[in-house]
Amino acid sequence: MAVPSQVFELIESTVEGLGYELVDVERLPRGLIRVTIDKEGGITLDDCEKVSNLLNPALTVDNVDFDRLEVSSPGVDRPLRRANDFVRFVGSNVHIELYTPMTGEGLPANGRRRMDGKLLAVEGEEASPTITLELITERLGRTPSEIAKAKAKAKKSGEAQAAPVILNIPFKDIERASLLADLDFRGSK
């Protein structure tokens, strides 16, 4: 369910007034309002508690119909919604989904709608920026085990790696984007 603009503005002004960035507001079934916040260096439980303690009475005073308020961090797979989000995370690996498939060199003939890559740059006007992405080509259409086998085979045979595929994606073409979690549970060697 969409959050009414006046409720969103109340939450946004409260969160930003405390020095946090509002990432998302969701209105979910059973009267739950979920607020996602962030800041440089990450969010702690104390940060969530501070925002919750201020938002709860503010929403009640404004007669917002809700039963529960949940304040959380965006997590390791943080959504990227605004151009400023992309600017902040240049150099990070991201997952991007487009409204329509993109075609071009290094992409399948029928195009590609979902892709993972390294966010290289955000250029252009603030109103209509272009996102520059270096595709993580070894992941295209493969399972994790296929990727591992292909890497081992290439390393063993000394194959040269293919040239990187660089894409320039208009911000307006991005339906959804998030950071790619870089989790390694293998431990140090």
Residue pairs with C-beta under 8 A, 6 or more apart in sequence:
1 27
1 28
1 29
2 27
3 11
3 25
3 26
3 27
3 33
6 62
7 25
7 33
7 59
7 62
7 64
8 25
10 58
10 59
10 62
10 64
11 22
11 25
11 35
11 55
11 59
12 22
12 25
14 51
14 54
14 55
14 58
15 21
15 22
15 35
15 37
15 51
15 55
16 22
18 50
18 51
18 54
19 39
20 37
20 38
20 39
20 43
20 47
20 51
21 37
21 38
21 39
22 35
22 36
22 37
23 36
23 37
23 38
23 74
23 78
23 79
23 81
24 34
24 35
24 36
24 74
24 79
24 81
25 33
25 34
25 35
25 36
26 33
26 34
26 36
27 33
27 66
28 34
30 67
30 68
31 65
31 66
31 67
31 68
32 66
32 67
32 68
32 69
32 70
33 59
33 64
33 66
33 68
33 69
33 70
34 70
34 72
35 51
35 55
35 69
35 70
35 71
35 72
36 71
36 72
36 73
36 74
37 43
37 47
37 48
37 51
37 71
37 72
37 73
37 74
38 73
38 74
38 78
39 47
42 73
43 72
43 73
43 74
47 73
48 71
48 72
48 73
49 71
51 71
52 69
52 71
55 69
55 71
56 69
59 66
59 69
76 179
76 181
76 182
76 183
77 95
77 178
77 179
77 180
77 181
78 85
78 89
78 178
78 179
79 85
79 176
79 177
79 178
80 86
80 89
80 94
80 177
80 178
80 179
81 177
83 122
83 126
83 129
83 171
85 177
86 94
86 119
86 122
86 129
86 131
86 171
86 177
87 122
89 119
89 179
90 119
90 120
90 121
90 122
91 118
91 119
91 120
92 118
92 119
92 179
92 180
93 116
93 117
93 118
93 119
93 136
93 179
93 180
93 182
94 116
94 117
94 118
94 119
94 133
94 177
94 178
94 179
94 180
95 114
95 115
95 116
95 177
95 178
95 179
95 180
96 114
96 115
96 116
96 117
96 131
96 133
96 169
96 174
96 176
96 177
97 113
97 114
97 174
97 175
97 176
97 177
98 112
98 113
98 114
98 115
98 169
98 173
98 174
98 175
99 173
99 174
99 175
100 111
100 113
100 173
101 110
101 111
101 112
101 113
102 111
102 112
102 113
102 115
102 167
102 169
102 173
103 109
103 110
103 111
103 112
104 167
105 165
106 135
106 137
106 165
107 165
107 167
108 140
108 141
112 140
115 133
115 135
115 140
115 167
116 135
116 136
116 139
116 180
117 133
117 134
117 135
117 136
117 167
118 133
118 134
118 136
119 131
119 132
119 133
120 132
120 133
120 134
120 166
121 131
121 132
122 129
122 130
122 131
122 132
123 129
123 130
123 132
124 130
128 170
128 171
128 172
129 171
130 168
130 169
130 170
130 171
131 168
131 169
131 170
131 171
131 174
132 166
132 167
132 168
132 169
133 166
133 167
133 168
133 169
134 164
134 165
134 166
134 167
135 164
135 165
135 166
135 167
137 162
137 164
137 165
138 147
138 150
138 151
139 147
142 150
153 159
154 161
